[in-house]
Amino acid sequence: MKLDKLDQRGGGVIGIQTPDGALFDTLVFGEREPGQWMAGSENFRRSKDVEGEAETEAAQRTVHVAIAYAEDGTIRIFREGRPYGAPLQVVGPGRVPRRRGPGRLRSPSRPGPG
């Protein structure tokens, strides 16, 4: 990602959502903590501050940031191929939506076709 400036707040970089938009997960910059990457979700159900290092380079050059969602509810963020902050553990009805068939997402808390 390359940002316009490091003091921007709450910008979703890339994400996924259910067809109705009710559930979503996205990689966010500066949402709750300035200069920090985090996992964003509706009403912060799968979001927590991960206490990674403040971003210092993404306005000058492209940095590689990725987010991984495990079946057990663990969410990890990576920057330049290395773990960024602490992993999140999500349990219960707010678990990460799962892909079911071509382009379909569903969550245990919102059953749907698939």
C-alpha positions, 0 to 999 in steps of 0.5 A: 500500500502507498498512502497519501499521508501518514496522518490520515484516519480510518481508511479501509485499504481492501476488504470483503463484505456480505452481499447486503453489506451487513458483515465486512472485514477490511484492512484499515489504517489509522481507524482507532490509533493514528499510524496503526494498521488494524483489522476493521469490521462492522461495529468492531466485532472482529477488531482490536488494536494490535499495538504494532509499530507506527507506520513511518514509510507508507507515504514515501514508498509502497509497503506490503501489508496483508491480513489473514483470517484463520478458521479458528477465529485468529486474525493476523496482520503482516507488514513486509512479510513479518507479523505486525502487532499481536494476533487477534482471537475472535470467538462466538457469533462474531467469527469471520465470514467464510466463503461459500461458493463463487463470490459468496460469504456467510457467517455462523451468526448470519446463515445464508445460502451456500 
